[in-house]
Every structure is written in C-alpha cells, then in structure tokens.
Amino acid sequence: MSQGWSKARLSLVLYPFGAGAAAVNIFFASLITSWIGWPVLSPVVSIGIGMVLGVPLTYAFACHIHKLMQQ
C-alpha cells in the first residue's frame, strides 16, 4: 500500500459513481433531445447505457486521479 492505489482499484471503487453519473446524464440528454422529436429513453435503458459507458469513462477518470495522486 505504500505505492498508493492502482488504476484498476481506483476504477473499481469509482465505477458505481461513474456509471450512475453517465446514466443520469444520458437520461437528461434524452429529455432534451425530445424537443427535436427524438424518443425519451426509459430510466432502465438509461441505466443500461450508463453501465456500459461507465467503464471507459470511469477508467479515464481513474487515470486522471492516479496521475494527480502521483504528483
């Protein structure tokens, strides 16, 4: 533990927050795009997309946090 947390461990800890944030943003984006005639996504579909997109987004954020921790 003297070396700090690895990127993988940070990603696993931060994943629920990243997936949740992605799901909320996708849902609200679908509400905004409904103004131009696109369909509104259901919360379940938004959560599913958020879970998928949460993986690379959380890893990118974990890399950023890891870099800050190393400085």
Phi and psi in radians as a Rosetta constraint file:
Dihedral C 1 N 2 CA 2 C 2 CIRCULARHARMONIC -1.188 0.35
Dihedral N 2 CA 2 C 2 N 3 CIRCULARHARMONIC -0.375 0.35
Dihedral C 2 N 3 CA 3 C 3 CIRCULARHARMONIC -1.453 0.35
Dihedral N 3 CA 3 C 3 N 4 CIRCULARHARMONIC -0.141 0.35
Dihedral C 3 N 4 CA 4 C 4 CIRCULARHARMONIC 1.596 0.35
Dihedral N 4 CA 4 C 4 N 5 CIRCULARHARMONIC -3.008 0.35
Dihedral C 4 N 5 CA 5 C 5 CIRCULARHARMONIC -1.466 0.35
Dihedral N 5 CA 5 C 5 N 6 CIRCULARHARMONIC 2.530 0.35
Dihedral C 5 N 6 CA 6 C 6 CIRCULARHARMONIC -1.401 0.35
Dihedral N 6 CA 6 C 6 N 7 CIRCULARHARMONIC 2.889 0.35
Dihedral C 6 N 7 CA 7 C 7 CIRCULARHARMONIC -1.106 0.35
Dihedral N 7 CA 7 C 7 N 8 CIRCULARHARMONIC -0.658 0.35
Dihedral C 7 N 8 CA 8 C 8 CIRCULARHARMONIC -1.143 0.35
Dihedral N 8 CA 8 C 8 N 9 CIRCULARHARMONIC -0.740 0.35
Dihedral C 8 N 9 CA 9 C 9 CIRCULARHARMONIC -1.173 0.35
Dihedral N 9 CA 9 C 9 N 10 CIRCULARHARMONIC -0.739 0.35
Dihedral C 9 N 10 CA 10 C 10 CIRCULARHARMONIC -1.038 0.35
Dihedral N 10 CA 10 C 10 N 11 CIRCULARHARMONIC -0.729 0.35
Dihedral C 10 N 11 CA 11 C 11 CIRCULARHARMONIC -1.084 0.35
Dihedral N 11 CA 11 C 11 N 12 CIRCULARHARMONIC -0.748 0.35
Dihedral C 11 N 12 CA 12 C 12 CIRCULARHARMONIC -1.139 0.35
Dihedral N 12 CA 12 C 12 N 13 CIRCULARHARMONIC -0.669 0.35
Dihedral C 12 N 13 CA 13 C 13 CIRCULARHARMONIC -1.251 0.35
Dihedral N 13 CA 13 C 13 N 14 CIRCULARHARMONIC -0.669 0.35
Dihedral C 13 N 14 CA 14 C 14 CIRCULARHARMONIC -1.511 0.35
Dihedral N 14 CA 14 C 14 N 15 CIRCULARHARMONIC -0.201 0.35
Dihedral C 14 N 15 CA 15 C 15 CIRCULARHARMONIC -0.988 0.35
Dihedral N 15 CA 15 C 15 N 16 CIRCULARHARMONIC -0.795 0.35
Dihedral C 15 N 16 CA 16 C 16 CIRCULARHARMONIC -1.025 0.35
Dihedral N 16 CA 16 C 16 N 17 CIRCULARHARMONIC -0.648 0.35
Dihedral C 16 N 17 CA 17 C 17 CIRCULARHARMONIC -1.247 0.35
Dihedral N 17 CA 17 C 17 N 18 CIRCULARHARMONIC -0.715 0.35
Dihedral C 17 N 18 CA 18 C 18 CIRCULARHARMONIC -1.160 0.35
Dihedral N 18 CA 18 C 18 N 19 CIRCULARHARMONIC -0.745 0.35
Dihedral C 18 N 19 CA 19 C 19 CIRCULARHARMONIC -1.179 0.35
Dihedral N 19 CA 19 C 19 N 20 CIRCULARHARMONIC -0.693 0.35
Dihedral C 19 N 20 CA 20 C 20 CIRCULARHARMONIC -1.136 0.35
Dihedral N 20 CA 20 C 20 N 21 CIRCULARHARMONIC -0.748 0.35
Dihedral C 20 N 21 CA 21 C 21 CIRCULARHARMONIC -1.132 0.35
Dihedral N 21 CA 21 C 21 N 22 CIRCULARHARMONIC -0.717 0.35
Dihedral C 21 N 22 CA 22 C 22 CIRCULARHARMONIC -1.104 0.35
Dihedral N 22 CA 22 C 22 N 23 CIRCULARHARMONIC -0.738 0.35
Dihedral C 22 N 23 CA 23 C 23 CIRCULARHARMONIC -1.097 0.35
Dihedral N 23 CA 23 C 23 N 24 CIRCULARHARMONIC -0.771 0.35
Dihedral C 23 N 24 CA 24 C 24 CIRCULARHARMONIC -1.117 0.35
Dihedral N 24 CA 24 C 24 N 25 CIRCULARHARMONIC -0.770 0.35
Dihedral C 24 N 25 CA 25 C 25 CIRCULARHARMONIC -1.137 0.35
Dihedral N 25 CA 25 C 25 N 26 CIRCULARHARMONIC -0.659 0.35
Dihedral C 25 N 26 CA 26 C 26 CIRCULARHARMONIC -1.153 0.35
Dihedral N 26 CA 26 C 26 N 27 CIRCULARHARMONIC -0.739 0.35
Dihedral C 26 N 27 CA 27 C 27 CIRCULARHARMONIC -1.100 0.35
Dihedral N 27 CA 27 C 27 N 28 CIRCULARHARMONIC -0.822 0.35
Dihedral C 27 N 28 CA 28 C 28 CIRCULARHARMONIC -1.187 0.35
Dihedral N 28 CA 28 C 28 N 29 CIRCULARHARMONIC -0.570 0.35
Dihedral C 28 N 29 CA 29 C 29 CIRCULARHARMONIC -1.136 0.35
Dihedral N 29 CA 29 C 29 N 30 CIRCULARHARMONIC -0.633 0.35
Dihedral C 29 N 30 CA 30 C 30 CIRCULARHARMONIC -1.204 0.35
Dihedral N 30 CA 30 C 30 N 31 CIRCULARHARMONIC -0.542 0.35
Dihedral C 30 N 31 CA 31 C 31 CIRCULARHARMONIC -1.165 0.35
Dihedral N 31 CA 31 C 31 N 32 CIRCULARHARMONIC -0.704 0.35
Dihedral C 31 N 32 CA 32 C 32 CIRCULARHARMONIC -1.180 0.35
Dihedral N 32 CA 32 C 32 N 33 CIRCULARHARMONIC -0.745 0.35
Dihedral C 32 N 33 CA 33 C 33 CIRCULARHARMONIC -1.244 0.35
Dihedral N 33 CA 33 C 33 N 34 CIRCULARHARMONIC -0.241 0.35
Dihedral C 33 N 34 CA 34 C 34 CIRCULARHARMONIC -1.145 0.35
Dihedral N 34 CA 34 C 34 N 35 CIRCULARHARMONIC -0.358 0.35
Dihedral C 34 N 35 CA 35 C 35 CIRCULARHARMONIC -1.159 0.35
Dihedral N 35 CA 35 C 35 N 36 CIRCULARHARMONIC -0.412 0.35
Dihedral C 35 N 36 CA 36 C 36 CIRCULARHARMONIC -1.822 0.35
Dihedral N 36 CA 36 C 36 N 37 CIRCULARHARMONIC 0.232 0.35
Dihedral C 36 N 37 CA 37 C 37 CIRCULARHARMONIC 1.733 0.35
Dihedral N 37 CA 37 C 37 N 38 CIRCULARHARMONIC -0.014 0.35
Dihedral C 37 N 38 CA 38 C 38 CIRCULARHARMONIC -1.352 0.35
Dihedral N 38 CA 38 C 38 N 39 CIRCULARHARMONIC 2.727 0.35
Dihedral C 38 N 39 CA 39 C 39 CIRCULARHARMONIC -1.297 0.35
Dihedral N 39 CA 39 C 39 N 40 CIRCULARHARMONIC 2.643 0.35
Dihedral C 39 N 40 CA 40 C 40 CIRCULARHARMONIC -1.492 0.35
Dihedral N 40 CA 40 C 40 N 41 CIRCULARHARMONIC 2.249 0.35
Dihedral C 40 N 41 CA 41 C 41 CIRCULARHARMONIC -1.328 0.35
Dihedral N 41 CA 41 C 41 N 42 CIRCULARHARMONIC 2.525 0.35
Dihedral C 41 N 42 CA 42 C 42 CIRCULARHARMONIC -1.286 0.35
Dihedral N 42 CA 42 C 42 N 43 CIRCULARHARMONIC 2.773 0.35
Dihedral C 42 N 43 CA 43 C 43 CIRCULARHARMONIC -1.044 0.35
Dihedral N 43 CA 43 C 43 N 44 CIRCULARHARMONIC -0.594 0.35
Dihedral C 43 N 44 CA 44 C 44 CIRCULARHARMONIC -1.157 0.35
Dihedral N 44 CA 44 C 44 N 45 CIRCULARHARMONIC -0.763 0.35
Dihedral C 44 N 45 CA 45 C 45 CIRCULARHARMONIC -1.142 0.35
Dihedral N 45 CA 45 C 45 N 46 CIRCULARHARMONIC -0.700 0.35
Dihedral C 45 N 46 CA 46 C 46 CIRCULARHARMONIC -1.102 0.35
Dihedral N 46 CA 46 C 46 N 47 CIRCULARHARMONIC -0.689 0.35
Dihedral C 46 N 47 CA 47 C 47 CIRCULARHARMONIC -1.138 0.35
Dihedral N 47 CA 47 C 47 N 48 CIRCULARHARMONIC -0.725 0.35
Dihedral C 47 N 48 CA 48 C 48 CIRCULARHARMONIC -1.082 0.35
Dihedral N 48 CA 48 C 48 N 49 CIRCULARHARMONIC -0.797 0.35
Dihedral C 48 N 49 CA 49 C 49 CIRCULARHARMONIC -1.149 0.35
Dihedral N 49 CA 49 C 49 N 50 CIRCULARHARMONIC -0.681 0.35
Dihedral C 49 N 50 CA 50 C 50 CIRCULARHARMONIC -1.106 0.35
Dihedral N 50 CA 50 C 50 N 51 CIRCULARHARMONIC -0.634 0.35
Dihedral C 50 N 51 CA 51 C 51 CIRCULARHARMONIC -1.152 0.35
Dihedral N 51 CA 51 C 51 N 52 CIRCULARHARMONIC -0.655 0.35
Dihedral C 51 N 52 CA 52 C 52 CIRCULARHARMONIC -1.270 0.35
Dihedral N 52 CA 52 C 52 N 53 CIRCULARHARMONIC -0.855 0.35
Dihedral C 52 N 53 CA 53 C 53 CIRCULARHARMONIC -1.246 0.35
Dihedral N 53 CA 53 C 53 N 54 CIRCULARHARMONIC -0.351 0.35
Dihedral C 53 N 54 CA 54 C 54 CIRCULARHARMONIC -1.134 0.35
Dihedral N 54 CA 54 C 54 N 55 CIRCULARHARMONIC -0.468 0.35
Dihedral C 54 N 55 CA 55 C 55 CIRCULARHARMONIC -1.133 0.35
Dihedral N 55 CA 55 C 55 N 56 CIRCULARHARMONIC -1.036 0.35
Dihedral C 55 N 56 CA 56 C 56 CIRCULARHARMONIC -1.212 0.35
Dihedral N 56 CA 56 C 56 N 57 CIRCULARHARMONIC -0.576 0.35
Dihedral C 56 N 57 CA 57 C 57 CIRCULARHARMONIC -1.167 0.35
Dihedral N 57 CA 57 C 57 N 58 CIRCULARHARMONIC -0.735 0.35
Dihedral C 57 N 58 CA 58 C 58 CIRCULARHARMONIC -1.187 0.35
Dihedral N 58 CA 58 C 58 N 59 CIRCULARHARMONIC -0.669 0.35
Dihedral C 58 N 59 CA 59 C 59 CIRCULARHARMONIC -1.116 0.35
Dihedral N 59 CA 59 C 59 N 60 CIRCULARHARMONIC -0.723 0.35
Dihedral C 59 N 60 CA 60 C 60 CIRCULARHARMONIC -1.103 0.35
Dihedral N 60 CA 60 C 60 N 61 CIRCULARHARMONIC -0.728 0.35
Dihedral C 60 N 61 CA 61 C 61 CIRCULARHARMONIC -1.169 0.35
Dihedral N 61 CA 61 C 61 N 62 CIRCULARHARMONIC -0.694 0.35
Dihedral C 61 N 62 CA 62 C 62 CIRCULARHARMONIC -1.118 0.35
Dihedral N 62 CA 62 C 62 N 63 CIRCULARHARMONIC -0.654 0.35
Dihedral C 62 N 63 CA 63 C 63 CIRCULARHARMONIC -1.100 0.35
Dihedral N 63 CA 63 C 63 N 64 CIRCULARHARMONIC -0.709 0.35
Dihedral C 63 N 64 CA 64 C 64 CIRCULARHARMONIC -1.123 0.35
Dihedral N 64 CA 64 C 64 N 65 CIRCULARHARMONIC -0.806 0.35
Dihedral C 64 N 65 CA 65 C 65 CIRCULARHARMONIC -1.120 0.35
Dihedral N 65 CA 65 C 65 N 66 CIRCULARHARMONIC -0.709 0.35
Dihedral C 65 N 66 CA 66 C 66 CIRCULARHARMONIC -1.072 0.35
Dihedral N 66 CA 66 C 66 N 67 CIRCULARHARMONIC -0.746 0.35
Dihedral C 66 N 67 CA 67 C 67 CIRCULARHARMONIC -1.089 0.35
Dihedral N 67 CA 67 C 67 N 68 CIRCULARHARMONIC -0.739 0.35
Dihedral C 67 N 68 CA 68 C 68 CIRCULARHARMONIC -1.123 0.35
Dihedral N 68 CA 68 C 68 N 69 CIRCULARHARMONIC -0.656 0.35
Dihedral C 68 N 69 CA 69 C 69 CIRCULARHARMONIC -1.182 0.35
Dihedral N 69 CA 69 C 69 N 70 CIRCULARHARMONIC -0.518 0.35
Dihedral C 69 N 70 CA 70 C 70 CIRCULARHARMONIC -1.316 0.35
Dihedral N 70 CA 70 C 70 N 71 CIRCULARHARMONIC -0.412 0.35
